[in-house]
Amino acid sequence: MKKILMISILFLTACSSPPEPPQVEWEKRPEVMNTQIMNWTPTSNVIKSDNINSSWSNVLPGFKPENRLYDDSVFYAVAHSEKIVVRTSSFDSYWS
């Protein structure tokens, strides 16, 4: 009985065709959807999450403070860090 039911379902779904798409009414006047340009301004804020409850680390090899083109994960890590450890071969060259 199960085989007949499965075969009939398979047959009906395999032989069915999708519905016809709605036809475009070309004689109607087009409607304008967006009448204004969005006023978007970028922000430099990272919203801190209240749901961080695990420990993790993020390593930035070749970090250069003057490089401002880091991805979001770097800023997320800085915003959610309890401490930041800086490892460098030369203290003077890093902070100068």
LUMPAMI-849210 format. One record per residue: residue in three letters; z, x, y of N, C-alpha, C, O in turn. Coordinates in steps of 0.05 Angstrom, whole numbers, padded with zeros to 5 digits, always signed. Layout:
BEGIN
ALAZXYZXYZXYZXY
...
//
This chain:
BEGIN
MET+00000+00017-00024+00000+00000+00000+00000+00017+00025-00014+00012+00045
LYS+00016+00039+00024+00018+00057+00047-00009+00070+00052-00017+00074+00075
LYS-00023+00078+00031-00049+00091+00034-00069+00072+00047-00084+00081+00065
ILE-00069+00047+00039-00088+00028+00050-00082+00024+00080-00100+00023+00097
LEU-00056+00022+00086-00048+00018+00114-00056+00042+00131-00066+00039+00153
MET-00051+00066+00121-00058+00091+00136-00088+00094+00139-00097+00101+00160
ILE-00103+00088+00118-00132+00089+00120-00143+00069+00140-00161+00075+00155
SER-00132+00045+00140-00142+00025+00159-00135+00032+00188-00151+00029+00206
ILE-00111+00043+00192-00103+00052+00219-00121+00075+00228-00131+00075+00250
LEU-00126+00094+00210-00143+00117+00217-00172+00107+00222-00184+00117+00241
PHE-00181+00088+00207-00208+00078+00211-00211+00063+00237-00230+00067+00252
LEU-00191+00047+00244-00192+00032+00269-00190+00050+00293-00203+00045+00313
THR-00173+00070+00292-00170+00088+00315-00194+00107+00318-00201+00114+00340
ALA-00206+00115+00296-00229+00133+00297-00254+00119+00307-00271+00132+00319
CYS-00256+00094+00301-00281+00079+00308-00279+00065+00335-00299+00055+00345
SER-00256+00065+00347-00253+00051+00373-00263+00069+00395-00262+00094+00393
SER-00273+00058+00416-00283+00073+00439-00264+00068+00463-00252+00047+00464
PRO-00263+00086+00481-00246+00082+00504-00258+00061+00522-00282+00055+00521
PRO-00241+00049+00539-00251+00028+00557-00270+00040+00578-00269+00064+00584
GLU-00287+00024+00588-00305+00033+00609-00290+00039+00635-00271+00024+00642
PRO-00297+00060+00649-00283+00066+00674-00290+00045+00695-00311+00033+00694
PRO-00272+00041+00714-00279+00021+00735-00302+00031+00752-00306+00055+00757
GLN-00319+00012+00760-00343+00019+00775-00335+00022+00805-00318+00008+00815
VAL-00349+00040+00818-00345+00045+00846-00360+00024+00861-00384+00019+00856
GLU-00347+00011+00881-00360-00009+00897-00372+00006+00922-00358+00009+00942
TRP-00396+00014+00920-00409+00031+00940-00414+00016+00966-00416+00029+00987
GLU-00416-00010+00965-00421-00024+00990-00397-00028+01008-00400-00035+01031
LYS-00373-00023+00997-00349-00026+01014-00346-00001+01032-00356+00021+01026
ARG-00333-00006+01054-00328+00015+01073-00305+00033+01063-00285+00023+01053
PRO-00308+00060+01065-00287+00077+01054-00261+00076+01071-00263+00072+01096
GLU-00239+00079+01058-00213+00079+01072-00204+00107+01077-00207+00125+01060
VAL-00192+00112+01100-00180+00138+01106-00152+00138+01095-00136+00120+01101
MET-00146+00157+01078-00119+00158+01065-00099+00174+01082-00077+00163+01087
ASN-00106+00198+01091-00087+00214+01106-00097+00216+01135-00117+00228+01140
THR-00082+00204+01152-00091+00204+01180-00078+00226+01196-00087+00232+01219
GLN-00058+00240+01185-00044+00261+01200-00043+00286+01183-00041+00284+01158
ILE-00043+00309+01196-00038+00334+01182-00008+00338+01179+00007+00333+01197
MET+00000+00346+01155+00029+00350+01150+00039+00373+01168+00026+00393+01171
ASN+00063+00369+01178+00076+00389+01195+00095+00405+01177+00118+00398+01174
TRP+00084+00426+01165+00100+00443+01147+00107+00469+01161+00090+00483+01172
THR+00132+00476+01159+00141+00502+01170+00156+00517+01148+00173+00506+01135
PRO+00148+00542+01144+00162+00557+01123+00191+00564+01131+00197+00568+01154
THR+00208+00566+01111+00235+00574+01116+00242+00599+01100+00228+00605+01080
SER+00262+00612+01108+00270+00636+01094+00297+00632+01080+00310+00651+01072
ASN+00304+00607+01075+00329+00601+01063+00326+00597+01033+00305+00587+01023
VAL+00346+00606+01017+00347+00601+00989+00370+00583+00984+00393+00589+00991
ILE+00365+00560+00972+00387+00541+00966+00402+00550+00942+00390+00553+00920
LYS+00428+00554+00945+00444+00564+00923+00450+00541+00903+00458+00519+00911
SER+00447+00547+00878+00453+00528+00857+00482+00527+00850+00495+00548+00850
ASP+00493+00504+00845+00521+00501+00837+00525+00503+00807+00547+00503+00797
ASN+00502+00504+00792+00504+00502+00763+00500+00528+00748+00492+00528+00725
ILE+00504+00551+00762+00501+00577+00749+00528+00583+00736+00548+00586+00749
ASN+00528+00586+00709+00553+00592+00695+00549+00613+00674+00565+00615+00655
SER+00529+00629+00676+00525+00651+00656+00521+00677+00671+00516+00678+00695
SER+00523+00699+00656+00519+00725+00669+00491+00735+00663+00480+00729+00642
TRP+00479+00749+00681+00452+00759+00679+00448+00782+00697+00465+00788+00714
SER+00426+00796+00695+00420+00818+00713+00390+00818+00719+00374+00807+00704
ASN+00384+00831+00741+00356+00833+00750+00352+00862+00760+00366+00871+00778
VAL+00332+00875+00748+00327+00903+00755+00301+00904+00771+00281+00893+00763
LEU+00302+00917+00794+00279+00920+00811+00271+00950+00812+00281+00965+00828
PRO+00253+00958+00794+00245+00986+00795+00228+00992+00819+00210+00977+00827
GLY+00233+01015+00832+00217+01023+00855+00222+01005+00879+00204+01000+00895
PHE+00246+00995+00882+00253+00977+00905+00250+00991+00931+00260+01014+00935
LYS+00236+00978+00950+00233+00989+00977+00242+00967+00996+00230+00945+00996
PRO+00263+00972+01012+00273+00951+01030+00253+00940+01049+00254+00917+01057
GLU+00233+00957+01057+00214+00948+01077+00193+00929+01065+00178+00916+01079
ASN+00192+00928+01038+00173+00910+01025+00184+00882+01024+00204+00877+01011
ARG+00172+00863+01038+00182+00836+01040+00166+00817+01022+00169+00792+01023
LEU+00149+00827+01004+00131+00811+00988+00142+00808+00959+00126+00808+00941
TYR+00167+00805+00956+00178+00800+00929+00176+00771+00922+00174+00753+00939
ASP+00175+00765+00896+00173+00737+00887+00200+00723+00889+00220+00735+00896
ASP+00200+00697+00883+00224+00681+00887+00247+00689+00870+00270+00685+00878
SER+00242+00701+00847+00264+00709+00830+00282+00730+00843+00306+00730+00838
VAL+00271+00747+00859+00287+00768+00873+00306+00754+00893+00330+00761+00894
PHE+00296+00736+00909+00313+00723+00929+00333+00704+00915+00356+00701+00925
TYR+00326+00692+00893+00344+00676+00877+00367+00693+00866+00390+00685+00867
ALA+00360+00717+00857+00380+00735+00846+00400+00744+00868+00424+00745+00863
VAL+00390+00750+00891+00407+00759+00913+00425+00736+00922+00449+00741+00928
ALA+00415+00712+00923+00431+00689+00933+00453+00682+00913+00473+00671+00921
HIS+00449+00688+00887+00468+00679+00867+00484+00703+00855+00497+00699+00835
SER+00484+00725+00868+00498+00749+00857+00526+00750+00868+00532+00746+00892
GLU+00545+00757+00850+00572+00763+00859+00574+00791+00868+00590+00798+00886
LYS+00558+00809+00856+00557+00837+00865+00529+00847+00860+00514+00838+00843
ILE+00522+00867+00877+00495+00880+00874+00500+00910+00871+00514+00922+00887
VAL+00489+00921+00850+00492+00950+00845+00466+00964+00852+00444+00956+00842
VAL+00467+00984+00869+00444+01000+00876+00446+01027+00863+00465+01041+00867
ARG+00426+01033+00846+00424+01060+00834+00401+01075+00846+00378+01065+00847
THR+00407+01099+00855+00386+01115+00867+00391+01144+00861+00414+01152+00857
SER+00370+01160+00862+00374+01189+00857+00384+01203+00881+00397+01224+00879
SER+00379+01192+00905+00387+01205+00929+00398+01183+00948+00382+01166+00957
PHE+00423+01185+00955+00435+01165+00973+00422+01165+01000+00417+01144+01012
ASP+00417+01189+01011+00407+01191+01038+00378+01181+01040+00371+01168+01060
SER+00362+01186+01020+00334+01176+01022+00332+01146+01019+00313+01134+01030
TYR+00350+01134+01005+00349+01105+01001+00357+01090+01027+00343+01071+01035
TRP+00378+01098+01040+00389+01084+01063+00378+01093+01089+00386+01082+01110
SER+00361+01113+01089+00351+01122+01115+00325+01108+01122+00313+01113+01143
//
